[in-house]
C-alpha cells in the first residue's frame, strides 16, 4: 500500500512538472499568484484575530448564573463592609474580569474580580472636571473635536486609570488612560446612527 501511494505521488509530480509551463515569465506569474493566495489567507487570519481582540475588549453582560459562586460571595463580603443597601447588581465580563456594577447613595460604582473572587480594582463614575490635568492635555491633543460622554475612575493597588467614553459627529471612542495622560487602550468605531 505504501509503495503504491509513493508511486501515485511520484506520477502526480511528473504530470505536474510536465504540464507546468517552461516559460520563465509564466512560472514567475504562477509563483506570484501562489504568493498572493498565501498572503490573502494570512490576511484573513489577521482579520479573524483582530475581531477576537475587539470582542475581548467589549463588555459582555452576564446573568447571575454565569458568575462563579466564589465571585458572588466575594461581592457580598465587599458590600457588607459598606453597610449600605443595594437594589440591583449588574454583572459584566470586561477585560477578562468579572465586574459588578451597582449604586450606593446615588453613586455609580463597580468592583472588578478575578475568577478566584479577588478584588483587582474598584471603579466609580466621576465628572470630567475631576480628571487630572495630564489627562485633559492628552484629550485636548488627541480628541480635540470630541465631547466627553462618561468618565470612570478605576483604582487598583498598583495604579489609577480612567475609562473615558467620547464621541463626535462621526466616531464613538472609548479610551483607557493613566493619570499621567498615557493612553493604554483605545477603541474607536464609526457611529452608525449619526448623520454624516
Secondary structure, 3 states (H helix, E strand, C coil): CHHHHHHHHHHHHHHHHHHCCCCHHHHHHHHHHHHHHHHHHHHHHHHHHHHHHHHHHCCEEECHHHCCHHHHHHHHHHHHCCCCCCCCCEEEEECCEEEEEEEECCEEEEEEECCCCCEEEEEEEECHHHCCHHHHHHHHHHCCCCEEEEEEEEECCCCEEEEEEEECCCEEEEEEEECCCCEEEEEEEECCCCCC
